[in-house]
């Protein structure tokens, strides 16, 4: 039994594929046609034209928009999320999904087994009784224990194959409100229409097939989509079972392509050696790099400690780091050169880059990027900058736990 446990642990903490090991050469900027081509060809799928994407800030904007879309569904609802907990918003989602299922709309819900452990079992039963098809992703099974550490961290909602949502929020009362106090988190989510929504649906289908073996297709899920706005966009995903290094590569390529500015919002910021070096190289060539992370109000203190242990070289290179003060900061947004915006479920850490299933929406548009930069600046005003002097002179009782936590960064 001891041997079996050791084998399972080893299989879960070691990467299943070769990872990126060498620094990526800078060949072009983010405004170059070559960069757009690489996003489409090397990473895929293609950037599609004709999309509309709307920023939703905090639960007071996010949940009503999602629930409105669910209640308007006539053809299909596909919903995948990591966290679904008990509480008022969980019951409200369950009621809306169940009502549509009873009305004859096919409703598929994919919940991560680990992330949904705090869901009320009565809520699950009521959804299933109403006809909602609820599946749990990577429920522990004896013959599949090596996959236990691979979770779906994706946040996807697709309604009628025409409206897509992605971003940072899960279904829990922490995300309700407008980040007005410690009990209500700061987060961003995004509503999309246009041809890119077919890519949302394809990403959902990827894990639905893994969980059920069933293929969802036809016009109910993939209707013809016409232009809904001016934005070129791409829904990009990664998974340990099919390209675990892809999201890592996308972030590295974006950082390497930066010529003027990088604004990074990350709920869990534990960069690996290559990411640290890419950010430092960007700063050394004159790129203004700003990183916004949670402060002492965090749901993962060990991650914060591991993150802070790594800040010395970044701060010494002139990179600005600030900690959000009012409440837990859960945003996951990258803006490069006020042109490329990448938003979704991905954190800037090894777990997102190599262990989890993730999905990000990439948009290349100066107008949309300016909106995101303005949102970043508003959040920055509510954050406390960290100086190199303060980091170097933090007390021993802070430094020792941070160094210990950093030893776990491969799993954070």
C-alpha positions in Angstrom: 0.0 0.0 0.0 2.9 2.4 0.8 4.3 1.8 -2.6 1.0 2.4 -4.3 0.5 5.7 -2.4 4.1 6.8 -3.3 3.5 6.0 -7.0 0.2 8.0 -7.0 1.8 11.0 -5.4 4.8 10.9 -7.8 2.5 10.6 -10.8 0.5 13.6 -9.6 3.3 16.0 -8.9 5.5 15.3 -11.9 4.6 16.8 -15.3 3.4 14.3 -17.9 5.0 16.2 -20.8 8.2 18.0 -21.7 8.0 21.6 -20.5 9.5 24.8 -22.0 13.1 25.0 -20.7 14.8 27.7 -22.7 14.3 31.5 -23.0 12.2 32.5 -26.0 13.9 34.8 -28.4 12.3 38.2 -29.1 11.6 38.4 -32.9 8.7 40.9 -33.2 6.4 43.2 -31.2 2.8 42.7 -30.1 1.6 45.0 -32.9 3.3 42.9 -35.6 1.3 40.7 -38.0 3.9 37.9 -37.0 2.6 38.0 -33.4 -1.0 37.6 -34.5 0.0 34.8 -36.9 1.9 33.0 -34.1 -1.2 33.2 -31.8 -3.3 31.6 -34.5 -0.9 29.1 -36.0 1.5 28.0 -33.2 -1.1 28.2 -30.4 -4.4 28.0 -32.2 -7.3 28.4 -32.8 -7.4 31.2 -35.3 -8.1 34.8 -34.2 -11.7 35.4 -35.5 -13.0 38.8 -36.6 -16.3 40.4 -35.7 -16.7 39.9 -32.0 -18.1 42.0 -29.1 -16.7 41.6 -25.6 -18.0 43.4 -22.5 -16.2 43.7 -19.2 -18.3 42.8 -16.1 -16.9 43.9 -12.8 -17.7 42.1 -9.6 -20.7 40.0 -8.7 -23.3 42.8 -9.0 -22.6 43.0 -12.7 -21.4 39.5 -13.4 -24.1 37.3 -11.9 -27.1 39.2 -13.2 -25.7 39.1 -16.7 -25.0 35.3 -16.5 -28.4 34.6 -15.0 -30.2 36.7 -17.6 -28.5 34.7 -20.4 -29.4 31.4 -18.7 -33.0 32.4 -18.3 -33.2 33.5 -22.0 -31.9 30.1 -23.3 -33.9 28.4 -26.0 -31.5 25.9 -27.5 -28.8 24.8 -25.1 -26.8 25.7 -21.9 -23.2 24.5 -21.4 -21.6 25.5 -18.1 -18.2 24.5 -16.7 -16.7 25.8 -13.5 -14.1 25.0 -10.9 -15.9 26.3 -7.8 -19.6 25.8 -7.1 -20.4 26.1 -3.4 -23.5 26.3 -1.3 -25.0 29.7 -0.7 -27.6 32.1 -2.1 -26.0 32.5 -5.5 -25.5 28.7 -5.8 -29.2 28.2 -5.2 -30.1 31.0 -7.7 -28.0 29.4 -10.5 -29.4 26.0 -9.7 -33.0 27.3 -9.9 -32.3 29.1 -13.2 -30.6 26.0 -14.8 -33.4 23.7 -13.5 -36.2 25.9 -14.9 -34.6 25.8 -18.4 -34.1 22.1 -18.2 -37.8 21.6 -17.2 -38.7 23.8 -20.2 -37.0 21.3 -22.5 -33.7 23.1 -23.0 -30.7 20.7 -22.9 -28.5 21.8 -19.9 -25.0 20.4 -19.5 -23.1 21.3 -16.3 -19.5 20.2 -15.7 -18.2 20.8 -12.2 -14.7 20.1 -11.0 -15.0 17.3 -8.4 -12.6 19.0 -5.9 -13.7 22.5 -6.5 -17.4 21.6 -5.9 -16.9 19.7 -2.7 -18.8 22.4 -0.8 -21.9 22.3 -2.9 -25.1 21.4 -1.1 -25.9 17.8 -2.2 -29.6 18.8 -2.3 -28.8 21.4 -4.9 -27.2 18.7 -7.1 -30.2 16.4 -6.6 -32.7 19.1 -7.5 -30.8 20.0 -10.7 -30.5 16.4 -11.7 -34.2 15.7 -10.9 -35.1 18.7 -13.1 -33.2 17.2 -16.0 -29.9 19.1 -15.8 -27.1 16.8 -16.8 -24.5 17.4 -14.1 -21.1 15.7 -14.3 -18.1 15.9 -12.0 -14.7 16.2 -13.6 -12.0 13.8 -12.5 -13.9 12.2 -9.6 -11.3 10.0 -7.9 -11.3 6.4 -9.2 -8.8 3.8 -8.4 -7.5 3.3 -11.9 -7.3 7.0 -12.6 -5.7 8.4 -9.5 -2.8 9.7 -11.4 -5.1 12.3 -12.8 -6.3 13.6 -9.4 -4.0 16.6 -9.5 -5.3 17.6 -12.9 -8.4 19.8 -12.2 -10.6 21.8 -14.6 -10.1 25.4 -13.5 -12.0 26.7 -16.6 -14.9 29.1 -16.1 -17.1 28.8 -19.2 -20.8 29.5 -19.8 -22.2 29.2 -23.3 -25.9 29.9 -24.0 -27.5 28.8 -27.3 -24.1 28.6 -28.8 -24.3 32.4 -29.3 -23.3 34.0 -25.9 -20.2 33.1 -24.0 -18.9 34.1 -20.6 -15.4 33.6 -19.1 -13.2 35.1 -16.4 -12.3 34.6 -12.8 -15.6 34.0 -10.9 -16.9 30.8 -9.5 -20.3 30.2 -8.1 -20.0 31.2 -4.4 -21.3 34.1 -2.3 -17.7 35.5 -2.0 -18.2 36.9 -5.5 -21.5 38.7 -4.8 -21.6 42.4 -4.2 -19.2 45.0 -5.6 -16.0 44.3 -3.6 -17.3 46.6 -0.9 -15.7 44.8 2.0 -13.6 41.8 3.0 -16.5 39.4 2.5 -17.0 40.3 -1.2 -14.1 39.7 -3.6 -12.9 41.8 -6.5 -13.0 40.0 -9.8 -13.7 40.5 -13.5 -15.7 38.4 -16.0 -16.4 38.9 -19.7 -19.5 38.4 -21.9 -18.8 37.7 -25.6 -20.8 37.5 -28.8 -19.7 36.7 -32.3 -17.8 34.0 -34.1 -15.4 33.5 -31.1 -18.3 31.9 -29.1 -18.0 28.8 -31.3 -14.5 28.4 -29.8 -15.9 28.8 -26.3 -18.2 25.9 -27.1 -15.4 23.8 -28.5 -13.4 24.3 -25.4 -16.3 23.2 -23.2 -16.8 20.2 -25.5 -13.2 19.1 -25.0 -13.8 18.4 -21.3 -17.4 17.2 -21.7 -16.1 14.4 -24.0 -13.5 13.5 -21.4 -16.1 13.4 -18.7 -18.9 11.7 -20.5 -17.7 10.3 -23.8 -20.6 12.2 -25.5 -20.2 14.6 -28.4 -22.5 17.6 -28.4 -22.9 18.9 -32.0 -25.4 20.3 -34.5 -27.0 23.8 -34.8 -28.3 23.6 -31.2 -24.7 24.0 -30.0 -22.9 25.4 -33.1 -25.3 27.7 -34.9 -24.1 30.0 -37.7 -22.6 33.1 -36.1 -22.5 36.5 -37.7 -20.4 39.5 -36.7 -21.5 41.1 -33.4 -18.7 43.8 -33.1 -15.3 44.9 -34.3 -13.0 42.8 -32.1 -10.6 40.1 -33.3 -10.6 37.4 -30.6 -9.5 33.9 -29.8 -10.6 31.4 -27.1 -7.4 29.6 -26.1 -7.2 26.6 -23.9 -4.6 24.2 -22.3 -4.7 20.9 -20.6 -2.1 18.4 -19.2 -3.8 15.8 -21.4 -3.2 17.8 -24.6 -0.7 20.6 -24.5 0.1 21.4 -20.9 2.7 23.9 -21.8 0.5 25.9 -24.3 -0.8 28.5 -21.8 2.7 28.9 -20.4 4.0 29.5 -23.9 1.2 32.0 -24.7 2.1 34.1 -21.7 5.8 33.9 -22.4 5.3 34.9 -26.1 3.1 37.9 -25.0 5.7 39.1 -22.5 8.6 38.7 -25.0 6.6 40.6 -27.6 6.0 43.6 -25.3 7.6 46.9 -26.4 6.0 49.5 -24.1 4.0 48.2 -21.2 2.7 45.1 -19.4 -0.1 45.3 -16.8 -0.7 41.9 -15.1 -3.4 41.2 -12.6 -3.0 37.9 -11.0 -4.8 36.3 -8.0 -2.0 33.8 -7.6 1.4 35.1 -8.8 4.1 32.5 -8.5 6.2 32.8 -11.6 8.7 30.1 -12.6 12.3 30.8 -13.7 11.5 31.5 -17.3 8.6 33.8 -16.5 10.7 35.8 -14.0 13.5 36.1 -16.6 11.0 37.1 -19.3 9.6 39.9 -17.1 13.1 41.1 -16.1 14.2 41.1 -19.8 11.1 43.2 -20.7 11.9 45.7 -18.0 15.5 46.0 -19.1 14.5 46.8 -22.7 12.4 49.7 -21.4 9.0 48.1 -20.9 7.0 49.4 -18.0 5.9 46.3 -16.1 3.3 46.5 -13.3 2.0 43.5 -11.4 -1.1 43.7 -9.2 -1.6 40.9 -6.6 -3.7 40.2 -3.5 -2.6 41.7 -0.2 -3.1 40.3 3.3 -6.7 39.6 2.6 -6.2 36.4 0.6 -7.8 33.0 0.5 -4.4 31.3 -0.1 -1.8 32.6 2.4 0.8 30.0 1.4 0.6 31.2 -2.2 1.1 34.8 -1.2 4.1 33.8 0.9 5.6 31.8 -2.0 5.0 34.7 -4.3 6.7 37.3 -2.0 9.8 35.2 -1.7 10.4 35.7 -5.5 10.0 39.4 -5.7 13.6 40.5 -5.1 14.9 40.2 -8.7 11.7 41.6 -10.2 11.8 44.7 -8.0 15.5 45.2 -8.6 14.8 45.2 -12.3 12.4 48.1 -11.9 9.2 46.1 -12.1 6.4 47.6 -10.0 4.4 45.3 -7.7 1.4 46.3 -5.6 -0.9 44.5 -3.2 -4.6 45.1 -3.4 -5.9 46.2 0.0 -9.7 46.3 0.4 -10.5 42.6 -0.1 -9.4 39.4 -1.9 -8.2 40.3 -5.4 -9.2 37.4 -7.8 -8.7 39.0 -11.2 -6.7 37.3 -14.0 -5.9 39.8 -16.7 -2.8 40.5 -18.9 -2.6 43.6 -21.0 0.5 44.1 -23.3 1.3 47.4 -25.1 -2.3 48.6 -24.6 -3.2 46.2 -27.4 -3.3 42.6 -26.4 -5.7 41.6 -23.6 -5.8 38.0 -22.3 -8.5 37.2 -19.7 -10.0 34.0 -18.3 -9.2 31.4 -15.7 -5.4 31.3 -15.8 -3.3 32.3 -12.9 0.4 33.2 -13.3 1.7 30.1 -11.6 2.8 26.5 -12.2 -0.6 25.0 -11.4 -2.3 27.0 -14.2 0.6 26.6 -16.6 1.1 22.9 -16.2 -1.4 21.1 -14.0 -4.9 22.5 -14.6 -7.2 22.7 -17.5 -7.5 26.4 -18.3 -9.1 28.7 -20.8 -8.3 32.3 -21.8 -10.0 34.8 -24.2 -7.4 36.8 -26.2 -8.5 40.1 -27.8 -6.2 42.3 -29.9 -7.7 45.8 -30.0 -6.5 49.1 -28.7 -9.9 50.4 -27.7 -10.7 47.3 -25.6 -7.2 47.3 -24.2 -7.5 51.0 -23.1 -10.7 50.1 -21.1 -8.8 47.3 -19.4 -5.8 49.6 -18.6 -8.2 52.1 -17.0 -9.7 49.4 -14.9 -6.2 48.3 -13.9 -5.3 51.9 -12.9 -8.5 52.1 -10.7 -7.5 48.9 -9.0 -3.9 50.1 -8.6 -5.1 53.1 -6.8 -6.6 50.8 -4.1 -3.3 48.9 -3.8 -0.1 49.3 -1.7 3.1 49.4 -3.8 6.0 47.3 -2.5 9.5 48.8 -2.7 12.7 47.0 -3.0 13.9 48.6 0.2 10.8 47.3 2.1 11.2 43.8 0.6 14.8 43.6 1.5 14.2 44.7 5.1 11.1 42.7 5.9 11.4 40.9 9.3 12.8 37.4 9.7 9.4 36.1 10.8 8.1 37.0 7.3 11.1 35.8 5.3 11.4 32.3 6.8 7.8 31.2 6.0 8.1 32.7 2.6 11.2 30.8 1.8 9.5 27.6 3.0 6.4 28.2 0.9 8.5 28.9 -2.1 9.8 25.3 -1.9 6.2 24.2 -2.9 5.9 26.5 -5.9 5.8 23.6 -8.4 2.4 22.7 -6.9 1.0 26.2 -6.4 
